[in-house]
Amino acid sequence: VNNNNNDNRSNTSKLFYSEYQFQKKWEEHNLVMSAGIVSNSVFVDAELYGDTTYRSQNLAAYLQLDKKFFDKLNISFGARYEQNITRSPEFVEAGIFKDTIPDGRISEGKPVFRIGANYQLGEATYLRGSWGQGYRYPTIAEQFISTFAGGLNIFPNPSLKSETGWSSEIGVKQGFKISNFSGYFD
């Protein structure tokens, strides 16, 4: 992306994404394993960040197991480890804001997990439940933007921490057929 303008808000960024995924099925055990690695790199040079190039890299490895029991119950378990590294200048200054970043490197890693189950109660009736964690690290913009907009000063915040959370669900899916029309309630 090359976004040029005349309001001191020009920026140039490059995004590189790659993923390798592997899947193995063991039919005799009703088991499927999915695994992979992900790399996501961003390079940003923008007036909004003090005309400095910033680099953010997210590396992740994941594994998920899906197992079927008694032709009615499916269980899934997954784990993922993410490592995020942001490279910046060692000293960040914007107006009255000043901060030092040791070696110009901010690094954080976290594991996240998920588990789910789906059980066939009847011919077209399914019960499901799941629980999973989430993790979102701050973007370069959230950590380093410095601008003035409509009377509002926006300062960098390199010490901004990641967000974590979890979600869960319990649900019932009921299929139906009326004449030639079929569907489901969920």
C-alpha positions in Angstrom: 0.0 0.0 0.0 1.3 3.4 -0.9 -0.9 6.2 0.4 0.4 9.6 -0.4 -1.4 12.8 0.7 -0.5 16.4 1.5 -1.7 16.4 5.1 1.4 14.9 6.8 -0.4 11.5 6.9 1.2 9.6 4.0 2.2 6.0 4.6 3.7 3.0 2.9 3.2 -0.5 4.1 4.0 -4.0 3.0 2.3 -7.2 4.2 3.7 -10.7 3.8 1.6 -13.7 4.8 2.4 -17.4 4.5 0.9 -20.6 6.0 1.7 -24.2 5.7 -1.0 -26.7 6.8 -0.8 -30.4 7.1 -3.6 -32.9 7.7 -3.5 -36.6 8.5 -6.4 -39.0 8.8 -6.4 -42.2 10.7 -9.6 -43.9 9.4 -9.3 -46.9 11.7 -9.3 -44.6 14.7 -11.8 -42.0 13.4 -9.2 -39.4 14.1 -8.1 -36.4 12.1 -5.1 -34.2 13.0 -4.6 -30.7 11.4 -1.4 -28.8 12.1 0.4 -25.8 10.7 2.6 -22.8 11.0 1.8 -19.2 10.1 3.9 -16.1 9.4 2.5 -12.6 9.1 4.9 -9.7 8.7 4.1 -6.0 8.3 6.5 -3.2 7.4 5.2 0.3 7.8 6.8 3.7 7.0 4.5 6.6 7.8 4.5 10.3 8.7 2.0 9.3 11.4 4.7 7.3 13.1 7.4 10.0 12.9 8.8 9.0 9.5 10.2 5.8 11.0 10.0 2.3 9.7 8.2 -0.2 12.0 8.1 -3.9 11.6 5.6 -6.3 13.2 5.9 -10.1 12.9 3.5 -12.7 14.1 4.5 -16.3 14.1 2.2 -19.1 15.1 2.1 -22.9 15.3 -1.2 -24.8 15.8 -2.6 -28.3 16.2 -6.1 -29.6 16.2 -7.4 -33.1 16.8 -10.9 -34.2 15.8 -12.1 -37.6 17.0 -15.4 -39.4 16.3 -16.9 -41.8 18.9 -19.8 -44.3 18.3 -20.8 -42.6 15.0 -22.7 -40.0 17.1 -20.2 -37.9 19.1 -17.5 -35.6 17.6 -14.9 -34.1 19.9 -12.4 -31.4 18.8 -9.4 -30.1 20.7 -7.1 -27.4 19.4 -4.0 -25.5 20.6 -2.1 -22.6 19.1 0.9 -20.7 20.2 1.4 -17.1 18.9 4.6 -15.0 19.1 4.4 -11.4 18.2 7.5 -9.2 17.8 7.4 -5.4 17.0 10.6 -3.6 16.0 10.8 0.1 16.5 13.3 2.8 17.4 14.6 2.6 20.9 13.4 6.1 21.7 9.9 7.3 20.7 9.1 11.0 21.0 5.9 12.8 19.9 5.2 16.2 21.3 5.3 15.9 25.1 5.3 12.1 24.9 8.7 10.3 25.4 9.3 6.6 25.9 12.3 4.2 25.7 11.9 0.7 24.2 14.8 -1.6 25.2 16.7 -2.6 22.0 13.7 -1.3 20.0 11.9 -4.6 20.4 8.6 -5.5 21.9 7.9 -9.2 22.2 5.0 -11.3 23.6 3.9 -14.9 23.2 0.8 -16.7 24.3 -0.9 -20.1 23.9 -4.6 -20.3 23.2 -6.9 -23.4 23.4 -10.2 -24.5 22.2 -12.5 -27.6 22.8 -15.8 -28.5 21.2 -18.3 -31.4 21.0 -21.2 -32.2 18.7 -23.6 -35.1 19.6 -26.3 -36.5 17.3 -29.4 -36.8 19.5 -31.7 -38.1 16.7 -32.0 -38.5 13.0 -31.8 -34.7 12.4 -31.1 -33.4 15.9 -27.7 -32.3 17.1 -26.5 -30.9 20.4 -23.2 -28.9 20.4 -21.0 -27.0 22.8 -17.7 -25.3 22.6 -15.2 -23.1 24.5 -12.3 -21.2 23.0 -9.7 -18.6 23.9 -8.8 -15.5 21.9 -5.7 -13.3 21.7 -5.2 -10.1 19.8 -1.9 -8.1 20.0 -1.8 -4.4 19.4 -1.2 -3.1 15.9 1.6 -0.7 14.9 -1.0 2.0 14.6 -2.4 1.4 18.1 1.1 1.6 19.6 2.9 4.3 17.6 0.5 6.7 15.8 1.1 10.4 16.5 -1.2 12.9 15.0 -3.5 15.9 15.5 -7.1 15.6 14.3 -9.9 18.1 14.9 -8.4 19.6 18.0 -7.5 16.1 19.4 -3.8 15.1 20.0 -3.2 11.4 19.5 0.0 10.1 21.2 1.8 6.8 20.8 1.4 4.1 23.4 4.2 1.5 23.0 3.4 -0.1 26.3 -0.1 -1.1 25.1 -0.8 -4.8 26.1 -2.5 -7.5 24.2 -6.2 -8.4 24.7 -7.2 -11.9 25.7 -10.6 -13.4 26.2 -12.8 -16.5 25.7 -16.1 -17.4 24.2 -18.4 -20.4 24.5 -21.6 -21.7 23.1 -24.3 -24.3 23.6 -26.7 -25.0 20.7 -29.2 -27.3 19.3 -29.7 -27.9 15.5 -33.0 -29.4 14.4 -33.4 -30.4 10.8 -36.9 -30.7 9.1 -38.5 -31.6 5.8 -41.9 -30.5 4.5 -42.7 -31.9 1.1 -39.8 -31.0 -1.2 -38.5 -28.2 1.2 -35.9 -29.0 3.8 -34.0 -26.8 6.3 -33.1 -26.6 9.9 -33.5 -24.5 13.0 -30.4 -23.6 14.9 
